[in-house]
Structures are given as structure tokens and as C-alpha cells.
């Protein structure tokens, strides 16, 4: 029974983490859009790097296969 509870909690934590990553993704896309509009190459590059990190993390969690 303990293992079932642990598994359910782990699933809940993972789902919450995915939601957080999706919010971060939305924010970073907006930041990238603003940087491109303002021709801020430095911020645009930072946003692209963060977006790649978020993508890799979501890929690791198999979010794209859901």
C-alpha cells in the first residue's frame, strides 16, 4: 500500500512539474517575442537557450508522447 501511495504522489509531483514547465515555456516564448521585436539579440539568445532547456526537460519526461 505504501508503494501505491508513493507512486501516486510521484505522479502528482511530476504532473505539477510539467504544468510549471509549460508556464515557463509560455513566459519564455513571450520574452523571446519581445526581444525579437526590440531587436535585443542578447535577450533573444538567452530565451532560445532557456527554451531549449525546457524542451529537453519536457522530452525527458515524455510529455510529447502523451
N, C-alpha and C positions, 0 to 999 in steps of 0.2 A: 504494500500500500504506500509506503514511504517513497518508493521509486516512482510510482504513478504521480504522486503529488509533486515530486521533484521535476518530473518530465513536464507536467502541465505548467508549472511555474517557469521553467526554462523556455517553453514555447511562448508564454505570455511576455516574458522579458525580450525575447527575440522579435516578436511582433511589434512591441513598443519601440525597439531599436530601429526596425525597418521604417516605422512611421516617422521617427525622428530624422532618419537619413533622407526620407522623401521630402520633409520640410526643409532640411538643409539644401537639398538639391534645388527646390523651388527658389529659395533665397539666393543661392549662388548663381542660378540662371538669370535672375533679375539683376544681380550685381554685374554679371558679365554683360548683359544688355546695356546697362547704364554706362559701363566702361567703354563699350564699343561706340555708343552714341557720343560720349565725351572724348573719344579718341585717346583714352588713357590706356596705353599699351601695357604698362606695368601692372595695373589692376586687372586688366583682361587676362594677362598671363597667369596671375595668381588665381583668378577664378577658374581658368581652364585646368590648372593643376589640382585645385580642390575638387572640381567636378570629376576629374579622372579618379581621384582617391575615393570619392563617394561611389562612383560607378564600380570600381574594383571591389569595394566592400559589399555592395548590393549583389554583385556577381558571386562573391564568396558565399553569401547567404542564399544563393539560388533563387533570388527574387524574380529574375527574368523568366524562369521556367514555370512559374506559378500560373 
